Amino acid sequence: MAIMAVFLVVIAAVMLLPGTAKKLPPGAPGAAGPGTDATATFTVRTATVTRRSLQGYIESNGDIVVDTAVKVYPQVSGEIRSVKVALGSYVVKGQLIAEIDPSMPGSAYALNPVHAPIAGTVTTAPMPVGSTVTASSAIIGLGDITDVEAEAMIPERYVGVLKLGLKASVAFEAYPGESFSATVSRVSPIVDAGSRTKTIRLSFDKSDPRINAGMFAKIQLDTVIYANRLTVSGSAVLSDTSGSYVFIVNADGTASRRAVTTGADVDGTVELASGVDEGELVVIEGASVLFDGAVIKDITVTGASK
């Protein structure tokens, strides 16, 4: 009997040794992740699920172009005998801008005048006197530089949201920190097969003499408004093979994993289409090491536990 009693005592002591208690397998509901101490407290930062509207947009590079521009050609072949304007000159419609001598060896003809077809500014330097030209030689370029527009080529994947009237802001390296409001005034009816883009034109809401034709522009084109959506910082949303999820903060200081469906993503703010309610607190920093039921310490506001 004494031997049996000693044997039972030894068995009981072995059962109490560390590592003999029953453990939940990794991945089981409520279990800590591999290598994670289930009794540890995790420091996190949190944010409240809020309802707001998100403004979708497209960013594109573009160029400033004149809305009205022409190249002027002579009606006859010959030699330029005189040029009446210079680069930057303003001309009125019908003004004499050059004279062409169409004479051939052994014959003489009257000088043939070249007139401005539109009113505008000389935008390209005239061909010099003495140049030989044909009816296909552009002598000069004219344009209305007071009426400039921004032109951009938008990738094919965005053509579904392009339409007249979209608002945009246009920025220039020459004017850092400043933007100019514009509106889509023209949309090409076709997609260019070579570049897979569609060309748009934007008219500036206010004329500004600082905007010159030929300038390089950075354009932010406002597209779709995602109105009245539940949103959270994109850092709160994690994903694995089962889908997207967040960690909700419970009243008892623990975190619970919650499956969510995401929607629009604008500048790091993500729409949560399902899975959460407005006002719930979610973990936005430190979520990657959490597990269902993990004990957390929220240092969002004061740097200490709430």
C-alpha positions in Angstrom: 0.0 0.0 0.0 2.9 2.4 0.8 4.4 1.7 -2.6 1.1 2.3 -4.3 0.7 5.7 -2.5 4.1 6.8 -3.5 3.4 5.9 -7.1 0.2 7.9 -7.2 2.0 10.9 -5.7 4.6 10.8 -8.4 2.0 10.6 -11.2 0.2 13.6 -9.8 3.5 15.6 -9.7 4.2 14.8 -13.3 0.7 16.0 -14.4 1.5 19.3 -12.8 4.8 19.9 -14.5 4.9 22.8 -17.1 4.0 21.8 -20.6 1.7 19.0 -19.6 -1.5 21.2 -19.7 -3.8 20.8 -22.7 -3.1 23.4 -25.4 -5.3 24.6 -28.2 -3.9 23.8 -31.6 -2.6 26.8 -33.6 -5.4 28.4 -35.6 -8.2 27.1 -33.4 -10.8 29.8 -32.4 -9.3 31.9 -29.5 -5.9 30.4 -29.9 -2.7 32.6 -30.1 -0.7 32.5 -33.3 2.4 30.5 -33.6 5.1 31.7 -31.3 2.7 34.1 -29.5 2.3 34.4 -25.8 -1.4 34.2 -25.1 -1.0 36.0 -21.8 1.0 39.0 -23.3 -0.5 42.5 -23.5 -0.1 44.2 -26.9 0.4 47.9 -27.3 -1.8 49.3 -30.1 -3.3 52.5 -31.5 -7.0 52.7 -32.4 -9.5 54.8 -34.4 -13.2 55.0 -34.6 -15.2 53.8 -37.6 -16.7 57.0 -39.0 -19.1 57.9 -41.8 -17.9 60.3 -44.4 -17.7 60.9 -48.2 -14.6 60.0 -50.3 -13.7 61.9 -53.4 -12.2 59.6 -56.1 -9.7 61.2 -58.5 -7.3 60.5 -61.3 -3.8 62.0 -61.5 -2.3 62.8 -64.9 0.4 64.9 -66.6 -0.6 67.3 -69.3 0.4 70.2 -71.5 -1.0 73.7 -71.9 -2.2 74.3 -75.4 -3.8 77.2 -77.2 -7.4 76.6 -78.1 -7.1 78.4 -81.5 -3.9 77.9 -83.4 -3.1 77.8 -87.1 -0.1 77.6 -89.4 0.0 80.0 -92.3 0.9 78.8 -95.8 1.6 80.8 -99.0 -0.6 80.3 -102.0 2.3 80.1 -104.4 5.9 78.8 -104.5 8.7 81.2 -104.5 11.1 83.3 -102.4 10.2 85.2 -99.3 10.9 88.9 -100.1 9.6 90.5 -96.9 8.3 89.6 -93.5 6.1 92.1 -91.8 5.8 90.5 -88.3 8.1 89.0 -85.6 7.8 86.3 -82.9 5.3 87.6 -80.3 3.7 90.2 -82.5 -0.1 90.6 -82.4 -1.9 90.6 -85.7 -5.4 91.2 -86.8 -7.3 89.0 -89.2 -6.4 89.9 -92.8 -3.2 91.7 -91.9 -0.3 91.4 -94.3 2.4 89.2 -92.8 4.7 88.4 -95.7 5.3 88.7 -99.4 6.4 85.9 -101.8 8.2 86.5 -105.1 7.0 83.7 -107.5 9.2 84.8 -110.3 11.1 82.2 -112.4 14.3 82.7 -114.3 13.5 84.7 -117.4 10.1 85.9 -116.1 8.9 88.4 -113.5 5.7 88.4 -111.5 4.1 90.7 -108.9 4.8 89.9 -105.3 2.2 87.5 -103.8 0.9 88.7 -100.4 0.3 86.4 -97.4 -2.4 87.5 -94.9 -3.3 86.4 -91.4 -6.3 84.1 -91.5 -7.1 84.8 -87.8 -6.4 87.4 -85.2 -3.8 86.3 -82.7 -0.1 86.3 -81.6 2.8 85.0 -83.7 3.7 81.8 -81.8 6.5 80.5 -84.1 9.4 82.5 -85.6 8.7 83.5 -89.2 10.8 82.0 -91.9 13.6 84.4 -92.8 13.7 86.6 -95.9 15.3 84.8 -98.8 13.9 81.4 -97.9 12.4 79.4 -100.7 8.9 78.1 -99.9 6.2 76.1 -101.5 2.5 76.0 -100.9 3.1 73.3 -98.3 5.7 75.3 -96.3 4.4 76.9 -93.1 5.7 80.4 -93.0 4.5 81.3 -89.5 2.3 80.1 -86.6 -0.5 82.1 -85.1 -2.6 81.5 -82.0 -4.9 83.1 -79.5 -2.6 82.8 -76.5 -5.2 84.4 -74.2 -7.4 81.3 -74.5 -5.3 78.4 -73.3 -6.4 74.9 -72.1 -4.9 71.9 -70.4 -4.7 68.8 -72.5 -4.2 65.3 -70.9 -4.2 61.7 -72.1 -6.2 59.5 -69.7 -5.5 55.7 -69.6 -8.2 53.5 -71.0 -9.0 51.9 -67.7 -10.5 55.3 -66.6 -12.7 56.0 -69.6 -15.8 54.9 -67.8 -15.7 57.9 -65.5 -14.8 60.5 -68.0 -17.5 63.1 -68.9 -17.9 66.8 -69.6 -18.1 69.0 -66.5 -15.7 67.1 -64.2 -13.7 69.4 -62.0 -10.0 69.4 -61.7 -7.1 71.2 -60.2 -4.0 72.0 -62.2 -0.5 72.7 -60.8 2.7 73.9 -62.3 6.3 73.6 -61.1 6.7 77.3 -61.8 4.1 78.1 -59.1 4.8 75.7 -56.2 2.0 75.4 -53.6 -0.6 76.9 -56.0 -3.3 75.2 -58.0 -5.7 76.5 -60.7 -9.3 75.3 -61.0 -10.4 73.8 -64.4 -13.3 72.0 -65.9 -13.4 69.2 -68.5 -14.6 70.9 -71.7 -13.9 68.2 -74.3 -13.5 64.4 -74.3 -12.3 62.6 -77.3 -14.9 60.2 -78.7 -12.2 57.5 -79.4 -9.4 55.7 -77.5 -6.1 56.0 -79.3 -5.2 52.4 -80.3 -1.4 53.1 -80.0 -1.3 54.7 -76.5 -4.5 53.1 -75.1 -5.5 56.6 -73.9 -8.3 59.1 -74.4 -7.5 62.8 -74.8 -9.4 65.4 -72.8 -9.3 69.2 -72.7 -9.8 71.3 -69.6 -10.8 75.0 -69.6 -9.6 77.1 -66.8 -12.3 78.6 -64.6 -10.4 81.9 -64.5 -8.1 83.3 -67.1 -4.5 83.9 -65.7 -1.7 85.4 -67.8 0.8 83.3 -65.9 -0.4 80.2 -67.6 1.5 80.0 -70.9 1.1 77.6 -73.8 3.7 74.9 -73.8 3.9 74.6 -70.0 3.9 71.2 -68.3 0.9 70.6 -66.0 0.1 68.2 -63.2 -3.6 67.5 -63.2 -5.8 66.0 -60.5 -9.2 65.2 -62.0 -12.1 64.6 -59.6 -14.2 61.7 -60.6 -16.6 59.6 -58.4 -17.9 60.7 -55.0 -18.4 57.8 -52.6 -21.0 59.5 -50.4 -21.9 58.6 -46.8 -19.6 55.6 -46.4 -18.3 53.9 -43.3 -14.5 54.4 -43.3 -11.3 53.7 -41.5 -7.6 54.0 -42.0 -6.3 51.5 -44.5 -3.7 50.3 -41.9 -6.6 48.7 -39.9 -7.5 46.3 -42.7 -5.6 43.0 -42.9 -6.1 40.1 -45.2 -5.4 36.4 -45.5 -6.7 33.5 -47.6 -10.1 33.9 -46.0 -10.5 37.5 -46.9 -10.2 41.0 -45.3 -10.6 41.6 -41.6 -10.0 44.1 -38.8 -9.6 43.8 -35.0 -12.4 45.4 -33.0 -11.7 46.7 -29.5 -13.9 45.1 -26.8 -15.0 46.8 -23.5 -12.9 44.3 -21.5 -9.7 45.4 -23.1 -9.4 42.6 -25.6 -9.5 42.5 -29.4 -11.8 40.5 -31.6 -11.1 39.6 -35.2 -14.0 40.7 -37.5 -14.4 39.8 -41.2 -15.1 42.9 -43.4 -15.9 43.7 -47.0 -13.9 46.7 -48.3 -15.0 49.2 -51.0 -13.4 52.4 -52.2 -9.8 53.2 -51.2 -8.8 56.9 -51.4 -5.5 58.2 -50.1 -5.2 55.5 -47.5 -8.8 55.8 -46.2 -10.8 52.6 -46.9 -14.6 52.1 -47.1 -15.9 49.2 -45.0 -19.0 48.1 -46.9 -19.9 45.4 -44.3 -18.7 43.9 -41.0 -18.5 46.9 -38.7 -20.8 49.6 -37.3 -20.4 53.3 -37.0 -18.6 54.3 -33.8 -16.8 51.0 -33.2 -13.2 51.2 -32.2 -10.7 49.3 -34.5 -7.0 48.7 -34.2 -5.0 50.8 -36.7 -1.4 50.1 -35.4 -0.2 46.8 -34.1 -2.9 44.7 -35.5 -0.6 42.4 -37.4 0.5 40.6 -34.3 -2.9 40.3 -32.7 -5.2 37.2 -32.4 -8.8 36.7 -31.4 -9.1 37.5 -27.7 -5.6 39.2 -27.4 -5.2 41.6 -24.4 -4.4 45.1 -25.7 -3.2 48.4 -24.3 -4.4 51.4 -26.3 -2.0 54.3 -26.3 -3.8 56.4 -28.9 -4.5 59.5 -26.9 -2.3 59.7 -23.8 0.5 57.2 -24.4 -0.9 55.0 -21.6 -3.7 52.5 -21.3 -7.2 54.0 -21.6 
